Amino acid sequence: MKLTARDGGAVFVGPQPLLPADRVRHVGEAVAMVVADDVAAALDAAEQSTSNMRNYPGH
Amino acid sequence: MPDDRADILPPLESGPIGRWVRRKEDQRLLTGNGRFSDDFTLPGQAYAVMVRSPHPHARIARIDSSVAMAMSSMLAVFTGADCAADGLGPVGHDPVRRPDTT
């Protein structure tokens, strides 16, 4: 089955970046990846990064 | 498993969709012999955890990784800016078959 846009053209498929640079578009979207030698440290650091993020509501 | 419903199944040449597919994993999983990446540790293994947005739609003003990086055992923190700096573009993601492809 082939899907088309309303005018018969190509369906719009937005870009899917590995990590977004400008804005987030859903709750739970990954904004950063922390890597550590042990899993506990990685989890702690990820939590710390969240609390230091400065996100503002979009329009 | 034989296709005893061959009369209502799509033709073989159309691929596996709609047909029986013989499972290869059941013996291993049902007898407790599954091996999952969370069950073992390799020498030099590192662990990645994603930092996720608590907001449904928000501008990323700043991601401060300095506190995280100052913690022990940390190897790296990557953000979208790092991806852009490395020239990593969007990943291929096309859930629909385009009319001009097969």
Backbone of each chain as nested JSON, in Angstrom:
{
  "chains": [
    {"id": "A", "residues": [
      {"number": 1, "name": "MET", "atoms": {"N": [0.841, -1.186, 0.0], "CA": [0.0, 0.0, 0.0], "C": [0.879, 1.24, 0.0]}},
      {"number": 2, "name": "LYS", "atoms": {"N": [0.58, 2.151, -0.889], "CA": [1.374, 3.372, -0.969], "C": [0.548, 4.542, -0.47]}},
      {"number": 3, "name": "LEU", "atoms": {"N": [1.144, 5.271, 0.444], "CA": [0.459, 6.431, 0.997], "C": [0.94, 7.687, 0.28]}},
      {"number": 4, "name": "THR", "atoms": {"N": [0.021, 8.586, 0.053], "CA": [0.391, 9.857, -0.573], "C": [-0.192, 10.989, 0.246]}},
      {"number": 5, "name": "ALA", "atoms": {"N": [0.322, 12.171, 0.025], "CA": [-0.256, 13.344, 0.647], "C": [-1.598, 13.629, -0.025]}},
      {"number": 6, "name": "ARG", "atoms": {"N": [-2.336, 14.59, 0.507], "CA": [-3.668, 14.871, 0.011], "C": [-3.65, 15.215, -1.485]}},
      {"number": 7, "name": "ASP", "atoms": {"N": [-2.583, 15.882, -1.917], "CA": [-2.514, 16.274, -3.333], "C": [-1.869, 15.197, -4.195]}},
      {"number": 8, "name": "GLY", "atoms": {"N": [-1.616, 14.023, -3.608], "CA": [-1.018, 12.945, -4.38], "C": [0.492, 12.936, -4.351]}},
      {"number": 9, "name": "GLY", "atoms": {"N": [1.068, 13.956, -3.741], "CA": [2.523, 14.041, -3.678], "C": [3.08, 13.23, -2.518]}},
      {"number": 10, "name": "ALA", "atoms": {"N": [4.347, 13.473, -2.22], "CA": [5.026, 12.729, -1.172], "C": [4.523, 13.139, 0.203]}},
      {"number": 11, "name": "VAL", "atoms": {"N": [4.415, 12.16, 1.086], "CA": [4.012, 12.428, 2.463], "C": [5.148, 13.146, 3.178]}},
      {"number": 12, "name": "PHE", "atoms": {"N": [4.812, 14.147, 3.983], "CA": [5.853, 14.854, 4.723], "C": [6.383, 13.981, 5.849]}},
      {"number": 13, "name": "VAL", "atoms": {"N": [7.67, 13.799, 5.874], "CA": [8.326, 13.097, 6.971], "C": [9.386, 14.027, 7.521]}},
      {"number": 14, "name": "GLY", "atoms": {"N": [9.195, 14.48, 8.749], "CA": [10.116, 15.435, 9.343], "C": [11.465, 14.816, 9.645]}},
      {"number": 15, "name": "PRO", "atoms": {"N": [12.474, 15.656, 9.769], "CA": [13.808, 15.149, 10.101], "C": [13.842, 14.573, 11.507]}},
      {"number": 16, "name": "GLN", "atoms": {"N": [14.579, 13.513, 11.702], "CA": [14.69, 12.863, 12.998], "C": [16.138, 12.931, 13.471]}},
      {"number": 17, "name": "PRO", "atoms": {"N": [16.515, 14.026, 14.127], "CA": [17.903, 14.14, 14.585], "C": [18.194, 13.148, 15.706]}},
      {"number": 18, "name": "LEU", "atoms": {"N": [19.463, 12.776, 15.844], "CA": [19.853, 11.879, 16.927], "C": [19.506, 12.506, 18.272]}},
      {"number": 19, "name": "LEU", "atoms": {"N": [19.904, 13.76, 18.428], "CA": [19.537, 14.542, 19.603], "C": [19.162, 15.93, 19.097]}},
      {"number": 20, "name": "PRO", "atoms": {"N": [18.094, 16.528, 19.612], "CA": [17.661, 17.821, 19.09], "C": [18.582, 18.938, 19.565]}},
      {"number": 21, "name": "ALA", "atoms": {"N": [18.83, 19.912, 18.708], "CA": [19.704, 21.025, 19.071], "C": [18.901, 22.237, 19.51]}},
      {"number": 22, "name": "ASP", "atoms": {"N": [17.69, 22.385, 18.99], "CA": [16.962, 23.625, 19.227], "C": [15.819, 23.478, 20.215]}},
      {"number": 23, "name": "ARG", "atoms": {"N": [14.993, 22.476, 20.014], "CA": [13.829, 22.344, 20.886], "C": [13.415, 20.889, 21.011]}},
      {"number": 24, "name": "VAL", "atoms": {"N": [12.66, 20.627, 22.077], "CA": [12.091, 19.299, 22.251], "C": [10.639, 19.34, 21.809]}},
      {"number": 25, "name": "ARG", "atoms": {"N": [10.158, 18.202, 21.358], "CA": [8.813, 18.165, 20.792], "C": [7.899, 17.157, 21.477]}},
      {"number": 26, "name": "HIS", "atoms": {"N": [8.414, 16.458, 22.45], "CA": [7.526, 15.605, 23.253], "C": [8.189, 15.297, 24.591]}},
      {"number": 27, "name": "VAL", "atoms": {"N": [7.345, 15.014, 25.583], "CA": [7.864, 14.589, 26.885], "C": [8.631, 13.286, 26.689]}},
      {"number": 28, "name": "GLY", "atoms": {"N": [9.812, 13.24, 27.241], "CA": [10.591, 12.019, 27.141], "C": [11.555, 11.997, 25.968]}},
      {"number": 29, "name": "GLU", "atoms": {"N": [11.531, 13.044, 25.144], "CA": [12.502, 13.099, 24.046], "C": [13.904, 13.229, 24.641]}},
      {"number": 30, "name": "ALA", "atoms": {"N": [14.828, 12.455, 24.121], "CA": [16.199, 12.495, 24.637], "C": [16.854, 13.802, 24.224]}},
      {"number": 31, "name": "VAL", "atoms": {"N": [17.478, 14.489, 25.18], "CA": [18.169, 15.741, 24.872], "C": [19.676, 15.611, 25.071]}},
      {"number": 32, "name": "ALA", "atoms": {"N": [20.089, 14.605, 25.81], "CA": [21.522, 14.406, 26.023], "C": [21.776, 12.944, 26.376]}},
      {"number": 33, "name": "MET", "atoms": {"N": [23.008, 12.51, 26.159], "CA": [23.393, 11.152, 26.513], "C": [24.637, 11.221, 27.382]}},
      {"number": 34, "name": "VAL", "atoms": {"N": [24.549, 10.665, 28.567], "CA": [25.715, 10.637, 29.439], "C": [26.302, 9.229, 29.417]}},
      {"number": 35, "name": "VAL", "atoms": {"N": [27.612, 9.181, 29.425], "CA": [28.315, 7.9, 29.37], "C": [29.258, 7.824, 30.562]}},
      {"number": 36, "name": "ALA", "atoms": {"N": [29.208, 6.7, 31.258], "CA": [30.048, 6.541, 32.444], "C": [30.553, 5.11, 32.549]}},
      {"number": 37, "name": "ASP", "atoms": {"N": [31.529, 4.943, 33.438], "CA": [32.127, 3.625, 33.647], "C": [31.188, 2.656, 34.348]}},
      {"number": 38, "name": "ASP", "atoms": {"N": [30.296, 3.18, 35.177], "CA": [29.347, 2.28, 35.824], "C": [27.941, 2.873, 35.732]}},
      {"number": 39, "name": "VAL", "atoms": {"N": [26.986, 1.992, 35.818], "CA": [25.61, 2.382, 35.506], "C": [25.043, 3.339, 36.545]}},
      {"number": 40, "name": "ALA", "atoms": {"N": [25.445, 3.189, 37.801], "CA": [24.934, 4.084, 38.84], "C": [25.398, 5.509, 38.599]}},
      {"number": 41, "name": "ALA", "atoms": {"N": [26.665, 5.659, 38.221], "CA": [27.205, 6.991, 37.948], "C": [26.501, 7.625, 36.756]}},
      {"number": 42, "name": "ALA", "atoms": {"N": [26.228, 6.82, 35.75], "CA": [25.548, 7.341, 34.562], "C": [24.14, 7.828, 34.91]}},
      {"number": 43, "name": "LEU", "atoms": {"N": [23.435, 7.053, 35.736], "CA": [22.082, 7.447, 36.146], "C": [22.114, 8.719, 36.983]}},
      {"number": 44, "name": "ASP", "atoms": {"N": [23.073, 8.794, 37.917], "CA": [23.186, 9.99, 38.757], "C": [23.473, 11.223, 37.911]}},
      {"number": 45, "name": "ALA", "atoms": {"N": [24.382, 11.086, 36.979], "CA": [24.77, 12.228, 36.149], "C": [23.615, 12.671, 35.265]}},
      {"number": 46, "name": "ALA", "atoms": {"N": [22.862, 11.727, 34.757], "CA": [21.711, 12.073, 33.918], "C": [20.695, 12.864, 34.73]}},
      {"number": 47, "name": "GLU", "atoms": {"N": [20.499, 12.453, 35.963], "CA": [19.572, 13.162, 36.841], "C": [20.074, 14.581, 37.114]}},
      {"number": 48, "name": "GLN", "atoms": {"N": [21.358, 14.702, 37.316], "CA": [21.963, 16.007, 37.592], "C": [21.845, 16.919, 36.374]}},
      {"number": 49, "name": "SER", "atoms": {"N": [22.009, 16.367, 35.217], "CA": [21.904, 17.173, 34.0], "C": [20.488, 17.704, 33.839]}},
      {"number": 50, "name": "THR", "atoms": {"N": [19.504, 16.9, 34.175], "CA": [18.122, 17.347, 34.053], "C": [17.869, 18.569, 34.919]}},
      {"number": 51, "name": "SER", "atoms": {"N": [18.356, 18.506, 36.167], "CA": [18.053, 19.59, 37.087], "C": [18.777, 20.872, 36.687]}},
      {"number": 52, "name": "ASN", "atoms": {"N": [19.779, 20.746, 35.852], "CA": [20.508, 21.936, 35.423], "C": [20.088, 22.406, 34.048]}},
      {"number": 53, "name": "MET", "atoms": {"N": [19.112, 21.752, 33.479], "CA": [18.644, 22.182, 32.169], "C": [17.777, 23.42, 32.306]}},
      {"number": 54, "name": "ARG", "atoms": {"N": [17.866, 24.313, 31.349], "CA": [17.025, 25.511, 31.361], "C": [16.087, 25.455, 30.17]}},
      {"number": 55, "name": "ASN", "atoms": {"N": [14.999, 24.786, 30.377], "CA": [14.019, 24.679, 29.29], "C": [12.862, 25.639, 29.53]}},
      {"number": 56, "name": "TYR", "atoms": {"N": [12.419, 26.251, 28.468], "CA": [11.299, 27.173, 28.571], "C": [10.143, 26.653, 27.739]}},
      {"number": 57, "name": "PRO", "atoms": {"N": [8.913, 26.903, 28.211], "CA": [7.768, 26.436, 27.435], "C": [7.791, 27.003, 26.027]}},
      {"number": 58, "name": "GLY", "atoms": {"N": [7.458, 26.194, 25.079], "CA": [7.427, 26.653, 23.697], "C": [6.159, 27.429, 23.416]}},
      {"number": 59, "name": "HIS", "atoms": {"N": [6.009, 27.819, 22.181], "CA": [4.847, 28.636, 21.833], "C": [3.71, 27.768, 21.378]}}
    ]},
    {"id": "B", "residues": [
      {"number": 1, "name": "MET", "atoms": {"N": [5.817, -24.93, 10.451], "CA": [4.362, -25.133, 10.501], "C": [3.794, -25.021, 9.094]}},
      {"number": 2, "name": "PRO", "atoms": {"N": [3.008, -25.991, 8.67], "CA": [2.512, -25.944, 7.293], "C": [1.448, -24.864, 7.118]}},
      {"number": 3, "name": "ASP", "atoms": {"N": [1.43, -24.298, 5.966], "CA": [0.42, -23.297, 5.648], "C": [-0.856, -24.002, 5.201]}},
      {"number": 4, "name": "ASP", "atoms": {"N": [-1.689, -24.411, 6.18], "CA": [-2.917, -25.1, 5.8], "C": [-4.01, -24.113, 5.391]}},
      {"number": 5, "name": "ARG", "atoms": {"N": [-3.685, -22.837, 5.467], "CA": [-4.648, -21.839, 5.007], "C": [-4.12, -21.159, 3.745]}},
      {"number": 6, "name": "ALA", "atoms": {"N": [-3.391, -21.91, 2.978], "CA": [-2.708, -21.336, 1.817], "C": [-3.677, -20.603, 0.9]}},
      {"number": 7, "name": "ASP", "atoms": {"N": [-4.944, -21.041, 0.913], "CA": [-5.892, -20.419, -0.005], "C": [-6.219, -18.98, 0.386]}},
      {"number": 8, "name": "ILE", "atoms": {"N": [-6.072, -18.657, 1.69], "CA": [-6.395, -17.288, 2.092], "C": [-5.157, -16.452, 2.38]}},
      {"number": 9, "name": "LEU", "atoms": {"N": [-3.969, -17.069, 2.265], "CA": [-2.742, -16.329, 2.556], "C": [-2.26, -15.594, 1.315]}},
      {"number": 10, "name": "PRO", "atoms": {"N": [-1.53, -14.495, 1.531], "CA": [-0.956, -13.805, 0.365], "C": [0.067, -14.698, -0.316]}},
      {"number": 11, "name": "PRO", "atoms": {"N": [0.342, -14.451, -1.58], "CA": [1.307, -15.289, -2.307], "C": [2.691, -15.245, -1.666]}},
      {"number": 12, "name": "LEU", "atoms": {"N": [3.421, -16.352, -1.757], "CA": [4.729, -16.468, -1.119], "C": [5.678, -15.354, -1.513]}},
      {"number": 13, "name": "GLU", "atoms": {"N": [5.619, -14.952, -2.778], "CA": [6.596, -13.983, -3.262], "C": [6.395, -12.596, -2.658]}},
      {"number": 14, "name": "SER", "atoms": {"N": [5.275, -12.393, -1.945], "CA": [5.067, -11.079, -1.344], "C": [5.752, -10.954, 0.01]}},
      {"number": 15, "name": "GLY", "atoms": {"N": [6.482, -11.99, 0.429], "CA": [7.254, -11.878, 1.654], "C": [6.543, -12.488, 2.851]}},
      {"number": 16, "name": "PRO", "atoms": {"N": [7.086, -12.276, 4.054], "CA": [6.589, -12.974, 5.239], "C": [5.318, -12.379, 5.829]}},
      {"number": 17, "name": "ILE", "atoms": {"N": [4.935, -11.182, 5.395], "CA": [3.783, -10.524, 6.035], "C": [2.519, -11.331, 5.798]}},
      {"number": 18, "name": "GLY", "atoms": {"N": [1.796, -11.643, 6.865], "CA": [0.559, -12.387, 6.771], "C": [0.738, -13.89, 6.798]}},
      {"number": 19, "name": "ARG", "atoms": {"N": [1.97, -14.371, 6.89], "CA": [2.234, -15.802, 6.859], "C": [2.819, -16.272, 8.185]}},
      {"number": 20, "name": "TRP", "atoms": {"N": [2.812, -17.568, 8.39], "CA": [3.517, -18.128, 9.522], "C": [5.007, -17.866, 9.373]}},
      {"number": 21, "name": "VAL", "atoms": {"N": [5.637, -17.538, 10.491], "CA": [7.09, -17.459, 10.496], "C": [7.587, -18.39, 11.588]}},
      {"number": 22, "name": "ARG", "atoms": {"N": [8.43, -19.32, 11.223], "CA": [8.922, -20.275, 12.211], "C": [9.811, -19.559, 13.219]}},
      {"number": 23, "name": "ARG", "atoms": {"N": [9.505, -19.697, 14.512], "CA": [10.27, -19.029, 15.551], "C": [11.51, -19.837, 15.895]}},
      {"number": 24, "name": "LYS", "atoms": {"N": [12.637, -19.142, 16.066], "CA": [13.884, -19.83, 16.374], "C": [14.296, -19.633, 17.837]}},
      {"number": 25, "name": "GLU", "atoms": {"N": [13.639, -18.71, 18.534], "CA": [14.119, -18.276, 19.838], "C": [13.445, -18.954, 21.02]}},
      {"number": 26, "name": "ASP", "atoms": {"N": [12.376, -19.716, 20.768], "CA": [11.573, -20.185, 21.891], "C": [12.309, -21.158, 22.813]}},
      {"number": 27, "name": "GLN", "atoms": {"N": [13.026, -22.11, 22.257], "CA": [13.73, -23.093, 23.083], "C": [14.66, -22.396, 24.078]}},
      {"number": 28, "name": "ARG", "atoms": {"N": [15.388, -21.433, 23.56], "CA": [16.357, -20.704, 24.375], "C": [15.646, -19.897, 25.474]}},
      {"number": 29, "name": "LEU", "atoms": {"N": [14.605, -19.171, 25.104], "CA": [13.963, -18.275, 26.061], "C": [13.113, -19.024, 27.076]}},
      {"number": 30, "name": "LEU", "atoms": {"N": [12.408, -20.057, 26.628], "CA": [11.492, -20.758, 27.524], "C": [12.218, -21.655, 28.512]}},
      {"number": 31, "name": "THR", "atoms": {"N": [13.472, -21.981, 28.242], "CA": [14.236, -22.813, 29.168], "C": [15.178, -21.971, 30.019]}},
      {"number": 32, "name": "GLY", "atoms": {"N": [14.985, -20.668, 30.008], "CA": [15.776, -19.803, 30.878], "C": [17.196, -19.582, 30.41]}},
      {"number": 33, "name": "ASN", "atoms": {"N": [17.45, -19.823, 29.135], "CA": [18.808, -19.674, 28.622], "C": [19.008, -18.397, 27.807]}},
      {"number": 34, "name": "GLY", "atoms": {"N": [18.047, -17.476, 27.911], "CA": [18.22, -16.191, 27.244], "C": [19.396, -15.435, 27.835]}},
      {"number": 35, "name": "ARG", "atoms": {"N": [20.107, -14.712, 27.007], "CA": [21.245, -13.926, 27.499], "C": [21.002, -12.48, 27.112]}},
      {"number": 36, "name": "PHE", "atoms": {"N": [20.825, -11.624, 28.104], "CA": [20.479, -10.237, 27.85], "C": [21.634, -9.318, 28.248]}},
      {"number": 37, "name": "SER", "atoms": {"N": [21.717, -8.173, 27.574], "CA": [22.89, -7.318, 27.78], "C": [22.957, -6.768, 29.2]}},
      {"number": 38, "name": "ASP", "atoms": {"N": [21.838, -6.792, 29.924], "CA": [21.87, -6.316, 31.301], "C": [22.397, -7.376, 32.259]}},
      {"number": 39, "name": "ASP", "atoms": {"N": [22.611, -8.589, 31.758], "CA": [22.983, -9.698, 32.632], "C": [24.486, -9.912, 32.752]}},
      {"number": 40, "name": "PHE", "atoms": {"N": [25.253, -9.254, 31.927], "CA": [26.691, -9.513, 31.968], "C": [27.472, -8.213, 31.83]}},
      {"number": 41, "name": "THR", "atoms": {"N": [28.728, -8.25, 32.234], "CA": [29.607, -7.091, 32.143], "C": [30.878, -7.495, 31.413]}},
      {"number": 42, "name": "LEU", "atoms": {"N": [31.216, -6.74, 30.404], "CA": [32.431, -7.01, 29.657], "C": [33.54, -6.088, 30.16]}},
      {"number": 43, "name": "PRO", "atoms": {"N": [34.791, -6.489, 29.996], "CA": [35.895, -5.625, 30.42], "C": [35.815, -4.278, 29.693]}},
      {"number": 44, "name": "GLY", "atoms": {"N": [35.951, -3.201, 30.445], "CA": [35.937, -1.878, 29.84], "C": [34.569, -1.408, 29.407]}},
      {"number": 45, "name": "GLN", "atoms": {"N": [33.528, -2.092, 29.864], "CA": [32.177, -1.732, 29.433], "C": [31.779, -0.36, 29.964]}},
      {"number": 46, "name": "ALA", "atoms": {"N": [31.123, 0.436, 29.131], "CA": [30.608, 1.734, 29.548], "C": [29.084, 1.7, 29.492]}},
      {"number": 47, "name": "TYR", "atoms": {"N": [28.478, 2.627, 30.194], "CA": [27.02, 2.666, 30.279], "C": [26.523, 4.032, 29.837]}},
      {"number": 48, "name": "ALA", "atoms": {"N": [25.494, 4.032, 29.009], "CA": [24.902, 5.279, 28.535], "C": [23.498, 5.417, 29.107]}},
      {"number": 49, "name": "VAL", "atoms": {"N": [23.185, 6.624, 29.537], "CA": [21.835, 6.938, 30.008], "C": [21.383, 8.207, 29.298]}},
      {"number": 50, "name": "MET", "atoms": {"N": [20.164, 8.173, 28.782], "CA": [19.64, 9.341, 28.098], "C": [19.023, 10.304, 29.109]}},
      {"number": 51, "name": "VAL", "atoms": {"N": [19.304, 11.601, 28.918], "CA": [18.608, 12.641, 29.677], "C": [17.38, 13.017, 28.858]}},
      {"number": 52, "name": "ARG", "atoms": {"N": [16.206, 12.96, 29.489], "CA": [14.98, 13.131, 28.71], "C": [14.214, 14.381, 29.121]}},
      {"number": 53, "name": "SER", "atoms": {"N": [13.474, 14.898, 28.163], "CA": [12.74, 16.141, 28.392], "C": [11.526, 15.919, 29.283]}},
      {"number": 54, "name": "PRO", "atoms": {"N": [11.356, 16.789, 30.305], "CA": [10.118, 16.748, 31.087], "C": [9.022, 17.6, 30.448]}},
      {"number": 55, "name": "HIS", "atoms": {"N": [9.369, 18.28, 29.357], "CA": [8.425, 19.21, 28.725], "C": [7.881, 18.647, 27.418]}},
      {"number": 56, "name": "PRO", "atoms": {"N": [6.62, 18.943, 27.102], "CA": [6.053, 18.465, 25.834], "C": [6.528, 19.269, 24.623]}},
      {"number": 57, "name": "HIS", "atoms": {"N": [6.868, 20.53, 24.85], "CA": [7.319, 21.382, 23.742], "C": [8.089, 22.533, 24.347]}},
      {"number": 58, "name": "ALA", "atoms": {"N": [9.357, 22.552, 24.158], "CA": [10.158, 23.567, 24.829], "C": [11.415, 23.87, 24.036]}},
      {"number": 59, "name": "ARG", "atoms": {"N": [11.896, 25.072, 24.215], "CA": [13.149, 25.479, 23.6], "C": [14.296, 25.048, 24.505]}},
      {"number": 60, "name": "ILE", "atoms": {"N": [15.32, 24.494, 23.898], "CA": [16.495, 24.118, 24.682], "C": [17.384, 25.347, 24.764]}},
      {"number": 61, "name": "ALA", "atoms": {"N": [17.349, 26.026, 25.894], "CA": [18.16, 27.229, 26.055], "C": [19.595, 26.846, 26.388]}},
      {"number": 62, "name": "ARG", "atoms": {"N": [19.759, 25.864, 27.263], "CA": [21.092, 25.536, 27.721], "C": [21.067, 24.141, 28.327]}},
      {"number": 63, "name": "ILE", "atoms": {"N": [22.076, 23.379, 28.056], "CA": [22.25, 22.101, 28.738], "C": [23.588, 22.167, 29.442]}},
      {"number": 64, "name": "ASP", "atoms": {"N": [23.549, 22.178, 30.761], "CA": [24.771, 22.322, 31.549], "C": [25.255, 20.946, 31.969]}},
      {"number": 65, "name": "SER", "atoms": {"N": [26.343, 20.517, 31.356], "CA": [26.868, 19.186, 31.673], "C": [28.061, 19.255, 32.626]}},
      {"number": 66, "name": "SER", "atoms": {"N": [28.384, 20.464, 33.117], "CA": [29.602, 20.592, 33.926], "C": [29.488, 19.838, 35.252]}},
      {"number": 67, "name": "VAL", "atoms": {"N": [28.304, 19.9, 35.88], "CA": [28.139, 19.184, 37.152], "C": [28.233, 17.683, 36.911]}},
      {"number": 68, "name": "ALA", "atoms": {"N": [27.574, 17.233, 35.85], "CA": [27.614, 15.808, 35.534], "C": [29.038, 15.357, 35.235]}},
      {"number": 69, "name": "MET", "atoms": {"N": [29.751, 16.153, 34.432], "CA": [31.108, 15.745, 34.043], "C": [32.077, 15.745, 35.224]}},
      {"number": 70, "name": "ALA", "atoms": {"N": [31.749, 16.57, 36.255], "CA": [32.64, 16.625, 37.421], "C": [32.48, 15.402, 38.311]}},
      {"number": 71, "name": "MET", "atoms": {"N": [31.417, 14.625, 38.085], "CA": [31.19, 13.449, 38.91], "C": [32.159, 12.336, 38.527]}},
      {"number": 72, "name": "SER", "atoms": {"N": [32.4, 11.44, 39.496], "CA": [33.369, 10.382, 39.237], "C": [32.814, 9.372, 38.231]}},
      {"number": 73, "name": "SER", "atoms": {"N": [33.69, 8.708, 37.563], "CA": [33.359, 7.652, 36.603], "C": [32.76, 8.171, 35.311]}},
      {"number": 74, "name": "MET", "atoms": {"N": [32.626, 9.495, 35.154], "CA": [32.009, 10.02, 33.946], "C": [32.982, 9.971, 32.784]}},
      {"number": 75, "name": "LEU", "atoms": {"N": [32.471, 9.607, 31.63], "CA": [33.297, 9.551, 30.427], "C": [32.939, 10.663, 29.454]}},
      {"number": 76, "name": "ALA", "atoms": {"N": [31.64, 10.941, 29.275], "CA": [31.244, 11.949, 28.295], "C": [29.787, 12.325, 28.475]}},
      {"number": 77, "name": "VAL", "atoms": {"N": [29.463, 13.518, 28.016], "CA": [28.076, 13.947, 27.893], "C": [27.911, 14.49, 26.48]}},
      {"number": 78, "name": "PHE", "atoms": {"N": [26.945, 13.959, 25.763], "CA": [26.718, 14.393, 24.384], "C": [25.358, 15.069, 24.279]}},
      {"number": 79, "name": "THR", "atoms": {"N": [25.305, 16.127, 23.471], "CA": [24.039, 16.83, 23.231], "C": [23.816, 16.997, 21.726]}},
      {"number": 80, "name": "GLY", "atoms": {"N": [22.703, 17.613, 21.394], "CA": [22.416, 17.884, 19.995], "C": [23.469, 18.768, 19.353]}},
      {"number": 81, "name": "ALA", "atoms": {"N": [24.042, 19.672, 20.145], "CA": [25.099, 20.549, 19.612], "C": [26.316, 19.72, 19.2]}},
      {"number": 82, "name": "ASP", "atoms": {"N": [26.615, 18.671, 19.973], "CA": [27.742, 17.801, 19.618], "C": [27.469, 17.058, 18.319]}},
      {"number": 83, "name": "CYS", "atoms": {"N": [26.219, 16.611, 18.154], "CA": [25.847, 15.928, 16.919], "C": [26.044, 16.861, 15.724]}},
      {"number": 84, "name": "ALA", "atoms": {"N": [25.576, 18.116, 15.886], "CA": [25.701, 19.081, 14.794], "C": [27.168, 19.361, 14.502]}},
      {"number": 85, "name": "ALA", "atoms": {"N": [27.967, 19.508, 15.568], "CA": [29.386, 19.806, 15.39], "C": [30.103, 18.671, 14.669]}},
      {"number": 86, "name": "ASP", "atoms": {"N": [29.633, 17.453, 14.874], "CA": [30.243, 16.299, 14.213], "C": [29.632, 16.028, 12.847]}},
      {"number": 87, "name": "GLY", "atoms": {"N": [28.694, 16.863, 12.445], "CA": [28.081, 16.684, 11.137], "C": [27.155, 15.485, 11.059]}},
      {"number": 88, "name": "LEU", "atoms": {"N": [26.623, 15.081, 12.215], "CA": [25.686, 13.951, 12.233], "C": [24.294, 14.462, 11.911]}},
      {"number": 89, "name": "GLY", "atoms": {"N": [23.802, 14.15, 10.764], "CA": [22.497, 14.622, 10.337], "C": [21.376, 13.753, 10.869]}},
      {"number": 90, "name": "PRO", "atoms": {"N": [20.164, 14.034, 10.419], "CA": [19.015, 13.235, 10.849], "C": [19.173, 11.774, 10.426]}},
      {"number": 91, "name": "VAL", "atoms": {"N": [18.628, 10.891, 11.248], "CA": [18.653, 9.474, 10.897], "C": [17.51, 9.184, 9.927]}},
      {"number": 92, "name": "GLY", "atoms": {"N": [17.699, 8.195, 9.091], "CA": [16.662, 7.831, 8.153], "C": [15.419, 7.364, 8.886]}},
      {"number": 93, "name": "HIS", "atoms": {"N": [14.292, 7.915, 8.496], "CA": [13.059, 7.557, 9.192], "C": [11.918, 7.796, 8.226]}},
      {"number": 94, "name": "ASP", "atoms": {"N": [11.465, 6.749, 7.589], "CA": [10.421, 6.918, 6.592], "C": [9.395, 5.807, 6.766]}},
      {"number": 95, "name": "PRO", "atoms": {"N": [8.383, 6.047, 7.609], "CA": [7.427, 4.984, 7.912], "C": [6.463, 4.683, 6.772]}},
      {"number": 96, "name": "VAL", "atoms": {"N": [6.425, 5.56, 5.785], "CA": [5.488, 5.334, 4.686], "C": [6.25, 5.087, 3.4]}},
      {"number": 97, "name": "ARG", "atoms": {"N": [5.7, 4.245, 2.573], "CA": [6.335, 3.959, 1.288], "C": [5.958, 5.075, 0.325]}},
      {"number": 98, "name": "ARG", "atoms": {"N": [6.983, 5.725, -0.198], "CA": [6.715, 6.858, -1.083], "C": [6.182, 6.365, -2.419]}},
      {"number": 99, "name": "PRO", "atoms": {"N": [5.344, 7.191, -3.046], "CA": [4.76, 6.769, -4.32], "C": [5.799, 6.548, -5.406]}},
      {"number": 100, "name": "ASP", "atoms": {"N": [6.988, 7.176, -5.273], "CA": [7.988, 7.05, -6.327], "C": [9.014, 5.967, -6.028]}},
      {"number": 101, "name": "THR", "atoms": {"N": [8.75, 5.134, -4.998], "CA": [9.666, 4.035, -4.71], "C": [8.897, 2.729, -4.734]}},
      {"number": 102, "name": "THR", "atoms": {"N": [9.626, 1.635, -4.697], "CA": [8.964, 0.334, -4.734], "C": [9.122, -0.375, -3.408]}}
    ]}
  ]
}
